[in-house]
Amino acid sequence: MAQHRFHKMHGLGNDFVIFDAREHDLSLTAEQVRALADRHLGIGCDQLIVMRAPSATGTADMAMQIFNHDGSEVSACGNATRCVVALAGHDVLIETGAGLLRGTLGDGAVTIDMGLPGLEWDTLPLAYPMDTAHLPVGWEDLTDPAAVSMGNPHVIFFVADGAAVDLERLGPLIEHDPLFPERVNVNVAQIADDGIHLRVWERGAGLTLACGTGACATAVAAIRRKLVTGPVQVHLPGGTLTIDWQPGGPVSMTGPTTHVFTGEIDI
Ligand SMILES: N[C@H](CCC[C@H](N)C(=O)O)C(=O)O
């Protein structure tokens, strides 16, 4: 056991425990991640992040490891990426499982170049070939979704009344459907005059107050369907993100970060 310092942060209420292991090693098992993320027995978070030294050969300033509340390791977490940039205190190039992401520190907000969205069925991945703009599948009233990868898989449903969807029941059903071999993040979006209203059931974390990659994936899907044009305001239960995307280019995400406290814990 050794004592490790951590930062408790959030992006629009999507909350994180962040360890800075750039100077020393810290390896965590899935069981240790679950214990730390537990909201009763541990510190509590949607995702746990470990900042690491970059790989020797690359051009990155740092690397970032991402674990969900359930202990699963994943490649992308937009809100946490903003928090890591805020912690760094300057613009950074971050090595993630989703590739190199450039973070830019603004006045009260952080912008991340999230790279190109994945629009092919096998990059998401889906279990078999499909048109990712209109998947010929449905779960009760949720039909005709789109699918987009932001380095992590998202399925996006456009509905007339997002608040009326029983996402707590349908989310896990869809998350674990065999159509998604690596499971999936489930997005329910409502187009409105002021942008897109979005609720997300996150793979490995459940309902969250915000999901950065979900906001990006939903904006891409909506722009592909010509429901909106970029830049678009995406309103989540925890607040609003500004997403910009032009077909063929990278996705840009801008939003706030909050540092809640630092602590020490024996691991
Ligand atoms: N909250 C994160 C998404 C985490 C995605 C994770 N649930 C997955 O399994 O891909 C975000 O802001 O992008």
The ligand as a Gaussian input file, in Angstrom:
#p B3LYP/6-31G(d) Opt

LIG

0 1
 N      -18.250000      10.651000     -20.079000
 C      -17.319000      10.450000     -21.140000
 C      -17.641000       9.271000     -21.980000
 C      -17.110000       8.065000     -21.409000
 C      -17.480000       6.974000     -22.330000
 C      -17.435000       5.663000     -21.639000
 N      -18.656000       5.454000     -20.897000
 C      -17.270000       4.555000     -22.652000
 O      -17.395000       3.414000     -22.269000
 O      -16.983000       4.854000     -23.819000
 C      -17.186000      11.655000     -22.046000
 O      -17.368000      12.735000     -21.562000
 O      -16.864000      11.516000     -23.225000

